[in-house]
Amino acid sequence: MKADPTQQQRLLELQALDTRLGQLDHQLEVLPEHAQLAELSTRAADLDAEVVRTTTERSDVQRELGKAETDVQLVRDRAARNQQRLDAGVGSAKDMQALQHELESLARRQATLEDEELEVMERAETLDSAVARAEADRAALAGQQAELTASRDAKSATIESDRSQVAAGREAIVADVSDELLALYDKIRAVSGTGAAPLQQRRCGGCQLELNQVDLSRFRAADPDEVLRCEECRRILVRTPESGL
């Protein structure tokens, strides 16, 4: 392939910009906020599940507490009615004795139910604290996520701005390079990561290997517009004042 020497020289500028673009892309990919946000996302999912679990348990216990309170109130109401009948003295002595026995039984039943109610209330209070703690932890985590997201977005914006400037410079160079030469450069770069390298001190700037005498002789004899290729790495070799030819 032949190409204007000036265009070949521009390939080195193009390669420098492509290298810079690759560095900027890498910076975007490895921002520490990415990993931190991923970790927080996992923790947030765990906390969300914890909030759901404790809230559900609390709802179940609250229903249980409502039933316990109802059961206690029913016993209290029945005991109050029996006490009113007993106080009124209406009925036979046998009826009064039965009412007294029932009152004693109701008192025992009420004591048992109130103990059960107290146990349920204690569980409800424990779950109230667990729900509040989980919700507070989730809110704090959301704050951390917001801060990290803002930091990531700010850094990303700076890198993207730099990338846009470099990309604009690349486009300007591409406009000065022939389609054929650019296609070759892009093809090589897609494989090796570097499409063009300087020939300096008889050494390829891509693979860093020194050229043998046969290749050097061939390069010396080549026309200035001949596109040289390293025989080892196949990159485009661009002549420089320090080529050693």
Solvent accessible surface area in square Angstrom, and as a share of the most:
residue,aa,sasa,rsa
1,M,82,0.36
2,K,112,0.48
3,A,11,0.09
4,D,71,0.37
5,P,59,0.37
6,T,90,0.53
7,Q,46,0.20
8,Q,4,0.02
9,Q,77,0.34
10,R,58,0.21
11,L,0,0.00
12,L,42,0.21
13,E,81,0.36
14,L,0,0.00
15,Q,17,0.07
16,A,61,0.47
17,L,43,0.21
18,D,10,0.05
19,T,66,0.39
20,R,87,0.32
21,L,17,0.09
22,G,39,0.38
23,Q,87,0.39
24,L,1,0.01
25,D,48,0.25
26,H,106,0.47
27,Q,69,0.31
28,L,33,0.16
29,E,125,0.56
30,V,83,0.48
31,L,15,0.08
32,P,71,0.45
33,E,7,0.03
34,H,72,0.32
35,A,71,0.55
36,Q,79,0.35
37,L,23,0.11
38,A,60,0.47
39,E,107,0.48
40,L,11,0.05
41,S,60,0.39
42,T,85,0.50
43,R,110,0.40
44,A,6,0.05
45,A,59,0.46
46,D,91,0.47
47,L,33,0.16
48,D,64,0.33
49,A,61,0.48
50,E,58,0.26
51,V,32,0.18
52,V,97,0.56
53,R,113,0.41
54,T,1,0.00
55,T,46,0.27
56,T,71,0.41
57,E,63,0.28
58,R,61,0.22
59,S,39,0.25
60,D,64,0.33
61,V,9,0.05
62,Q,92,0.41
63,R,157,0.57
64,E,73,0.33
65,L,30,0.15
66,G,32,0.31
67,K,134,0.57
68,A,13,0.10
69,E,81,0.36
70,T,74,0.43
71,D,36,0.19
72,V,2,0.01
73,Q,86,0.38
74,L,111,0.55
75,V,16,0.09
76,R,99,0.36
77,D,54,0.28
78,R,112,0.41
79,A,20,0.15
80,A,51,0.39
81,R,130,0.47
82,N,6,0.03
83,Q,74,0.33
84,Q,124,0.55
85,R,138,0.50
86,L,40,0.20
87,D,105,0.54
88,A,68,0.52
89,G,47,0.46
90,V,112,0.64
91,G,48,0.46
92,S,60,0.39
93,A,86,0.67
94,K,163,0.69
95,D,68,0.35
96,M,33,0.15
97,Q,107,0.47
98,A,58,0.45
99,L,10,0.05
100,Q,75,0.33
101,H,101,0.45
102,E,50,0.22
103,L,21,0.11
104,E,77,0.35
105,S,52,0.33
106,L,19,0.09
107,A,58,0.45
108,R,156,0.57
109,R,117,0.43
110,Q,44,0.19
111,A,51,0.40
112,T,63,0.37
113,L,8,0.04
114,E,55,0.25
115,D,98,0.51
116,E,86,0.39
117,E,26,0.12
118,L,97,0.48
119,E,82,0.37
120,V,7,0.04
121,M,75,0.33
122,E,94,0.42
123,R,90,0.33
124,A,8,0.06
125,E,109,0.49
126,T,90,0.53
127,L,23,0.11
128,D,59,0.31
129,S,57,0.37
130,A,16,0.13
131,V,1,0.01
132,A,58,0.45
133,R,142,0.52
134,A,5,0.04
135,E,84,0.38
136,A,62,0.48
137,D,67,0.35
138,R,60,0.22
139,A,66,0.51
140,A,60,0.47
141,L,2,0.01
142,A,46,0.35
143,G,35,0.34
144,Q,78,0.35
145,Q,38,0.17
146,A,63,0.49
147,E,129,0.58
148,L,38,0.19
149,T,46,0.26
150,A,62,0.48
151,S,40,0.26
152,R,67,0.24
153,D,69,0.36
154,A,62,0.48
155,K,85,0.36
156,S,24,0.15
157,A,62,0.48
158,T,84,0.49
159,I,15,0.08
160,E,80,0.36
161,S,57,0.36
162,D,53,0.28
163,R,72,0.26
164,S,71,0.46
165,Q,128,0.57
166,V,24,0.14
167,A,30,0.23
168,A,64,0.50
169,G,28,0.27
170,R,36,0.13
171,E,108,0.48
172,A,61,0.47
173,I,10,0.05
174,V,31,0.18
175,A,85,0.66
176,D,70,0.36
177,V,9,0.05
178,S,44,0.29
179,D,121,0.63
180,E,111,0.50
181,L,0,0.00
182,L,25,0.12
183,A,61,0.47
184,L,28,0.14
185,Y,0,0.00
186,D,50,0.26
187,K,144,0.61
188,I,14,0.07
189,R,73,0.27
190,A,91,0.70
191,V,131,0.75
192,S,47,0.30
193,G,50,0.48
194,T,37,0.21
195,G,0,0.00
196,A,2,0.01
197,A,2,0.02
198,P,36,0.23
199,L,0,0.00
200,Q,78,0.35
201,Q,127,0.56
202,R,92,0.34
203,R,96,0.35
204,C,0,0.00
205,G,28,0.27
206,G,25,0.24
207,C,38,0.23
208,Q,103,0.46
209,L,88,0.44
210,E,106,0.47
211,L,18,0.09
212,N,85,0.43
213,Q,115,0.51
214,V,114,0.66
215,D,16,0.08
216,L,1,0.01
217,S,61,0.39
218,R,111,0.40
219,F,3,0.01
220,R,103,0.38
221,A,87,0.67
222,A,27,0.21
223,D,77,0.40
224,P,93,0.59
225,D,47,0.24
226,E,51,0.23
227,V,11,0.06
228,L,5,0.03
229,R,57,0.21
230,C,4,0.02
231,E,86,0.38
232,E,119,0.53
233,C,27,0.16
234,R,104,0.38
235,R,31,0.11
236,I,0,0.00
237,L,0,0.00
238,V,0,0.00
239,R,50,0.18
240,T,23,0.13
241,P,134,0.84
242,E,85,0.38
243,S,5,0.03
244,G,35,0.34
245,L,70,0.35
